[in-house]
Amino acid sequence: MPHQEALTVLTAIRPGQQEALEQVLVSMRDDPAFNPTVPFGKVPGVHFARFLILDEVPQDQVKDGGQTLPAQLIFLADVDAPLDDRINELITVAGRGLDTIYQHCEGYPNAGSASRREQLAYLRAHMSGYAALYVNTVGLGLRQIKQEVELRDAIERFLDTRDWRGSTPTETRTAIQEFVRGEPALGWALLPSEAPDLAFVLRDLADLAAVPIALLLGSPALLAILPLWAAVLRAREKTDAAPLLRADDARIQLLAGPEDRIVQNQFSAAGFLKPGWFRRITASFVLFLVNWGVRHIFNHANLAGVKTIHFARWIFIDGKRRLVFASNYDGSLESYMDDFIDKVAWGLNAVFSNGIDYPRTSWLVKDGAHDELAFKYFIRSHQMETQLWYSAYPELTAINIENNAQIRAGLFKPMNEIETEAWLQRF
């Protein structure tokens, strides 16, 4: 069973090339899976992918000093490990398409006719890590997701062929088991799902233990620092600007245009951190804890009560001046925001209150997103247009995927009558 990785490639766009690059990306939008430039549907192990453009930021708008920030192209993909294999497959499938895209970016070799080795070196040189990564179900690979859709569909077709009135749940399930055993194409379903890679499991266990141990050993220093940190935090919270921002109607229509086309949506946003070392350190520490939590606690189809997110990540860019957030989720943006406000507003506050213009918080986790209108305005005003977005399973919600996995897991598992009836309710 592969675990999942986050591929992030961040490149500066050459002066005068942003409009041409945008035209290339938008031309792929009608068929993200099989367009002739980068047909993501032909690249194994890619769950979601997107290209988005960050506009140039003039020097006088750069927070916390610094030079003008050039326009940048961000490529994000949520993929099955190993990451190197996915990058190599991407080049194999779409090498010339990558030329078409990255010839508009700084430092791309040979004026858009790069060799395979040059492309690989360029992508690796511009890869960026993440501050935190959420995966709905760690270890649930793309092949398994698609196989389990096939299993569910095949069983439902079989159930439609007969009248099951008068059959007990056990009799119905036994008939399903016999059907599956008799279908060569479903032979894989006779076996348990693939076990996680041992090396990943060992690394995961080491990380699970290391962070609590480190916090325990460092607790005397942390407790000594905490009162000073809290005092500085509260003073900043009382004086930081918190304007009620609202994107104009034209901007909202542009952002909303590609939404709600399938059962899933994507969200991309970027914003400056509040100037100074204090907020950078606070944001870094909070996201360090978030990354540990989503890896070890909220790692199976549930992010603190929110069950609609497939993947999400937080990325520091521009020397930690800015934070980029990207997610793939089910339903509308409105329901997505409501879900977060109702269930994990404290988490939103802990992370995003370190950003400029966030609604005013108290003690890092209170208030903030509880001002629903101000929070929703903040979200839309920091949302970015995504020029291209791809989903490998546009018809499946996260709940569908989990349900299909439970059908497969329970197919040959010993069950009593009550458990069998509950299992049949999944169809």
C-alpha positions in Angstrom: 0.0 0.0 0.0 1.7 3.3 -1.0 1.5 6.3 1.2 0.8 9.7 -0.4 3.3 12.5 -1.1 2.9 16.2 -2.0 4.7 17.4 -5.1 5.2 21.2 -5.1 7.1 23.0 -7.9 7.5 26.7 -7.6 9.0 28.8 -10.5 9.4 32.5 -11.3 7.6 33.5 -14.5 9.8 35.3 -17.0 8.9 39.0 -17.5 6.2 39.5 -20.1 5.3 35.8 -20.2 2.5 35.6 -17.7 -0.4 36.1 -20.2 1.0 33.6 -22.7 1.5 31.0 -19.9 -2.0 31.6 -18.7 -3.4 30.9 -22.1 -1.6 27.6 -22.3 -3.0 26.5 -18.9 -6.5 27.6 -19.6 -6.4 25.8 -22.9 -6.0 22.5 -20.9 -9.0 23.3 -18.7 -11.7 21.6 -20.8 -10.0 18.2 -20.5 -7.5 18.1 -17.6 -7.3 14.3 -17.8 -6.5 13.8 -21.5 -5.5 17.2 -23.0 -2.5 17.0 -25.4 -0.3 19.2 -23.2 -0.2 17.4 -19.8 -2.8 14.6 -19.7 -2.8 13.9 -16.0 -5.1 10.9 -16.5 -2.3 9.0 -18.2 0.1 9.6 -15.2 -0.2 6.7 -12.7 -0.7 7.6 -9.1 -1.9 11.2 -9.4 -5.0 11.9 -7.3 -5.2 15.6 -7.8 -3.1 18.2 -9.6 -3.3 21.9 -10.3 -1.4 24.8 -11.9 -1.9 28.3 -10.5 -0.3 31.7 -11.1 0.7 34.1 -8.3 0.7 37.7 -9.6 3.7 39.9 -9.2 3.8 41.9 -6.0 5.4 45.3 -6.3 8.1 46.2 -3.8 5.9 48.8 -2.0 3.4 46.0 -1.3 5.8 43.4 -0.1 5.3 43.1 3.6 8.3 42.9 6.0 10.7 44.5 3.5 12.2 42.8 0.5 12.3 43.3 -3.3 9.5 43.0 -5.8 8.2 39.4 -5.8 8.0 38.2 -9.4 4.9 36.4 -10.8 5.2 32.7 -10.0 3.8 29.5 -11.3 2.9 26.9 -8.7 2.4 23.2 -9.7 0.8 21.0 -7.0 0.1 17.3 -7.2 -1.2 14.8 -4.6 0.4 11.5 -5.6 1.1 8.0 -4.5 4.7 7.3 -3.4 7.4 7.1 -4.5 7.6 10.7 -5.5 10.6 10.1 -7.9 8.5 7.6 -9.9 5.7 10.0 -10.3 8.0 12.8 -11.5 9.6 10.4 -14.0 6.2 9.2 -15.3 5.1 12.8 -15.6 8.1 13.5 -17.9 7.5 10.3 -19.9 3.9 11.2 -20.5 4.1 14.9 -20.9 7.7 15.9 -21.6 7.0 18.2 -24.5 3.9 19.6 -22.7 6.2 20.5 -19.8 8.3 22.4 -22.3 5.3 24.3 -23.5 4.5 25.4 -20.0 7.9 25.9 -18.4 9.5 27.7 -21.4 7.7 30.7 -19.9 9.6 30.3 -16.6 13.0 31.6 -15.4 15.9 29.2 -16.0 14.1 26.6 -18.1 16.8 25.1 -20.3 17.1 25.1 -24.1 14.3 27.6 -24.8 11.6 25.0 -24.3 13.3 21.9 -25.8 14.8 20.4 -22.7 16.2 16.9 -22.6 14.6 14.4 -20.1 17.6 14.8 -17.8 17.3 18.6 -17.9 13.6 18.5 -17.2 14.2 16.2 -14.2 16.9 18.5 -12.9 14.8 21.6 -13.3 11.7 20.2 -11.5 13.8 18.9 -8.7 15.7 22.1 -8.3 12.4 24.0 -8.0 10.6 21.6 -5.7 9.4 23.0 -2.4 8.5 21.2 0.8 5.4 21.8 2.8 4.7 23.0 6.3 1.8 20.6 6.8 0.1 18.0 4.7 -3.4 16.4 5.3 -4.3 13.2 3.5 -7.8 11.9 4.0 -6.8 8.3 4.5 -3.0 7.7 4.7 -2.1 4.7 2.5 -5.2 4.6 0.3 -3.7 4.6 -3.1 -5.3 5.5 -6.4 -5.4 2.0 -7.8 -7.2 0.8 -4.7 -9.7 3.6 -4.9 -10.5 2.7 -8.5 -10.6 -1.0 -7.8 -13.0 -0.6 -5.0 -15.3 1.5 -7.1 -15.4 -1.4 -9.6 -16.1 -3.9 -6.8 -19.0 -1.9 -5.5 -20.5 -1.4 -9.0 -20.1 -5.1 -9.9 -21.9 -6.2 -6.7 -24.7 -3.7 -7.2 -25.2 -5.0 -10.7 -25.3 -8.5 -9.3 -27.8 -7.5 -6.6 -30.1 -5.9 -9.3 -30.4 -9.3 -11.1 -32.4 -11.0 -8.4 -35.3 -10.4 -6.0 -33.8 -10.7 -2.5 -37.0 -10.5 -0.6 -37.2 -13.3 1.9 -33.4 -13.7 2.0 -31.6 -13.2 5.3 -28.7 -10.8 5.4 -26.3 -13.7 5.8 -27.8 -15.5 2.7 -27.5 -12.3 0.7 -23.9 -11.8 1.7 -23.0 -15.4 1.0 -24.4 -15.0 -2.5 -22.3 -11.8 -3.0 -19.2 -13.7 -1.8 -19.9 -16.5 -4.3 -20.4 -14.0 -7.1 -17.1 -12.3 -6.4 -15.2 -15.6 -6.2 -16.6 -16.5 -9.6 -15.5 -13.2 -11.3 -11.8 -13.5 -12.4 -11.6 -9.7 -12.8 -12.4 -9.3 -9.1 -9.8 -11.8 -8.0 -7.9 -9.1 -6.2 -10.9 -8.6 -3.8 -10.3 -12.1 -2.4 -7.2 -10.7 -0.7 -6.8 -8.1 2.0 -5.8 -4.6 0.9 -2.0 -4.2 0.4 0.0 -3.6 3.6 1.9 -0.4 4.1 5.5 -0.2 3.1 7.6 -1.3 6.1 10.1 1.5 5.8 7.2 4.1 5.9 5.7 2.4 8.9 9.0 2.5 10.8 9.5 6.2 9.9 5.9 6.9 10.9 6.4 5.2 14.3 9.6 7.1 14.9 7.9 10.4 14.1 4.9 9.5 16.2 7.2 9.0 19.2 9.8 11.7 18.5 7.6 14.8 18.7 6.0 14.0 22.1 9.4 13.1 23.5 10.9 16.3 22.1 8.1 18.4 23.6 8.4 16.6 26.9 12.2 17.2 27.1 11.8 20.8 26.0 8.8 21.5 28.3 10.8 23.4 31.0 12.0 25.9 28.3 8.6 26.0 26.7 6.9 26.7 30.0 9.4 29.4 30.8 8.8 31.1 27.4 5.0 30.7 27.4 4.1 33.6 29.6 6.2 36.0 27.6 4.9 34.6 24.3 1.3 34.9 25.6 1.9 38.5 26.6 3.4 39.5 23.3 0.6 37.6 21.4 -2.2 39.3 23.3 -0.6 42.7 22.8 -0.3 42.1 19.1 -3.9 40.8 18.8 -5.2 44.0 20.4 -3.3 46.2 17.9 -3.1 44.2 14.7 -5.3 45.6 11.9 -8.4 43.5 11.2 -10.3 45.3 8.4 -13.5 43.8 7.0 -12.3 42.9 3.5 -14.6 42.0 0.6 -13.5 40.9 -2.9 -15.4 42.9 -5.6 -18.2 41.2 -7.5 -16.2 40.7 -10.6 -13.5 38.9 -8.7 -16.0 36.7 -6.9 -17.6 35.7 -10.2 -14.2 34.8 -11.6 -13.4 32.6 -8.7 -16.8 31.0 -8.6 -16.9 30.3 -12.3 -15.2 26.9 -12.3 -16.7 25.8 -9.0 -19.5 23.2 -8.5 -18.9 21.4 -11.9 -18.4 18.0 -10.2 -18.9 16.7 -6.7 -15.6 18.1 -5.6 -14.0 21.5 -5.6 -10.6 22.9 -5.2 -9.5 25.9 -3.1 -6.2 27.8 -3.4 -5.3 30.9 -1.3 -2.2 32.9 -0.5 -1.5 35.7 1.9 1.3 37.6 3.7 2.2 36.7 7.3 2.1 39.6 9.7 5.5 41.2 9.7 8.2 40.2 12.2 9.8 37.1 13.6 7.1 36.6 16.2 4.4 35.6 13.8 6.8 33.6 11.6 7.9 31.5 14.6 4.3 31.1 15.8 3.0 30.1 12.4 5.9 27.6 11.9 5.4 26.0 15.3 1.6 25.8 14.9 1.9 24.1 11.5 4.6 21.8 12.8 2.0 20.6 15.3 -0.7 20.5 12.6 1.5 18.3 10.4 2.1 15.9 13.3 -1.6 15.8 14.2 -2.9 15.1 10.7 -0.3 12.5 10.1 -0.9 10.5 13.3 -4.3 11.4 14.7 -6.5 12.7 11.9 -5.3 10.3 9.3 -8.3 8.3 8.5 -11.3 10.0 6.8 -11.9 12.6 9.5 -10.2 15.9 10.2 -11.5 16.8 13.6 -15.1 16.2 12.5 -14.6 17.5 8.9 -15.0 14.5 6.6 -15.2 16.2 3.2 -11.5 16.9 2.5 -9.4 14.7 0.3 -6.0 16.4 0.5 -4.8 19.8 1.9 -1.4 21.4 2.4 0.1 24.5 3.8 3.3 25.9 2.1 5.6 28.7 3.2 7.0 30.7 0.2 9.1 33.9 -0.3 11.3 33.3 2.7 8.2 32.7 5.0 6.7 36.0 4.0 3.7 34.3 2.5 1.7 31.2 3.2 -0.1 29.2 0.5 -3.0 26.9 1.3 -4.5 24.4 -1.1 -7.2 21.8 -0.7 -9.4 19.4 -2.6 -12.8 19.0 -0.9 -16.4 17.9 -1.5 -19.4 20.1 -1.9 -19.7 23.9 -2.2 -17.2 26.4 -0.9 -20.0 27.8 1.3 -20.6 24.4 3.0 -16.8 23.8 3.2 -16.4 27.1 5.1 -19.4 26.4 7.3 -18.0 23.0 8.2 -14.7 24.5 9.3 -16.3 27.3 11.2 -18.6 25.0 13.1 -16.1 22.2 13.9 -12.5 23.5 13.9 -12.7 27.3 14.1 -9.9 27.1 16.7 -7.6 25.4 14.2 -8.3 28.0 11.5 -7.5 30.7 14.0 -4.3 29.1 15.2 -2.9 29.0 11.7 -4.4 31.8 9.7 -4.5 34.5 12.5 -0.8 34.8 11.8 -1.8 36.3 8.4 -2.4 40.0 7.6 -6.1 41.1 7.7 -7.4 38.0 9.5 -10.5 38.7 11.7 -9.4 39.6 15.2 -8.6 36.7 17.5 -8.1 36.3 21.3 -5.4 34.0 22.7 -4.7 32.7 19.2 -7.6 30.3 19.0 -10.7 32.3 20.2 -13.0 34.6 18.1 -11.5 35.0 14.6 -13.4 32.6 12.4 -16.4 32.7 14.7 -17.1 36.1 13.0 -18.6 34.2 10.1 -19.1 37.1 7.7 -15.6 38.5 8.3 -14.0 35.1 7.9 -15.8 34.4 4.6 -14.9 37.8 3.3 -11.3 37.1 4.3 -11.3 33.7 2.5 -12.6 35.1 -0.8 -10.3 38.1 -0.7 -7.3 35.8 -0.4 -8.5 33.1 -2.8 -6.5 32.6 -6.0 -7.7 31.7 -9.4 -6.6 28.2 -10.3 -5.9 28.1 -14.0 -6.0 24.2 -14.2 -7.3 21.6 -11.8 -7.4 17.8 -12.2 -9.2 15.1 -10.2 -8.6 11.4 -10.9 -12.1 10.5 -9.5 -14.4 13.4 -10.1 -17.5 11.4 -9.3 -16.4 10.3 -5.8 -16.8 12.1 -2.5 -14.5 11.3 0.4 -17.4 9.5 2.1 -18.0 7.4 -1.1 -14.3 6.4 -1.0 -14.4 5.4 2.6 -17.7 3.5 2.1 -16.2 1.5 -0.8 -13.1 0.7 1.3 -15.4 -0.7 4.1 -17.3 -2.8 1.5 -14.0 -4.4 0.4 -12.7 -4.8 4.0 -15.9 -6.5 5.1 -16.5 -8.7 2.1 -15.0 -11.9 3.7 -14.6 -10.7 7.3 -16.4 -12.8 9.9 -19.6 -11.1 10.9 -22.8 -11.8 12.9 -26.2 -11.1 11.6 -26.4 -7.5 12.8 -23.0 -6.7 11.4 -23.9 -8.3 8.1 -27.1 -6.2 7.8 -25.1 -3.1 8.5 -22.5 -4.1 5.8 -25.3 -4.6 3.3 -26.6 -1.1 4.1 -23.5 0.3 2.4 -24.9 -0.6 -1.0 
